[in-house]
Amino acid sequence: MSVAKSVNGYLINKAKDGQWWVDSASGERIAGPFPTEALAIEVASVLELEHPTVQRRGKDKA
């Protein structure tokens, strides 16, 4: 199996059936299947990562 490509924080993986998937860094399938790697890369490039809000510590607190 080939090494997954990272695009915009997502991993592009090829499944055993030849289809391409966009996965999260933890391995969760986000989008797919896609017939080509290029199409999976294009989708991953427009997805936005959802990060939890960061709580500030110390005297910088807002």
N, C-alpha and C positions, 0 to 999 in steps of 0.2 A: 504494500500500500504506500502511496506517495505521501509526502509531508504536506499537511494542510497549509494553505496560504492564509495570511491574515490581512483582512481588508476592513478598515474603519472599526477595528476592535472585534470583528467577527471572523470566524474561521470558515474557509471554503473547503468542503470535503466531498470526495467522490465515493458514493455508495457502491456496494458490490454489484448492483444491477446497472451501473454505468451512469446513473443519475447524479446530479450535483446538488448539494445542500448548503445552506447558510446556517452555521451553528454558533452558539455563544461560546465564550471561553471555557465554560463549565461543561460543554458537550451537549447542551439542550438544542434541539432543532428549532430554528427560528423561522426559516422559509424554505420552500422547495416542495417537491423536486423540480430541478431545472434540467433541460436537455443538454446544455453546454455550460462549461466553466465560465465563459465570458458573461453569460446571462446571470449566473449566480453572483459574480463579482460586481456586475452593474447594480443588482438589487442591494447587495451589502454596502455599496458605496453611498447609497441614499438613506440607509437606515440610521437612526439616531439611538445611541446607547442611553438607557435610562439608569441614572445613578441615584442612589439615595441621597437625600440632603445631608450635608455635612454640618455637624454641630460645632460651633466655635468654642474654644476653651480659653480661659485666662482673661486678662483685662481687655483683650480685643473684642470681647463679646458685643454683639450688636443688639 
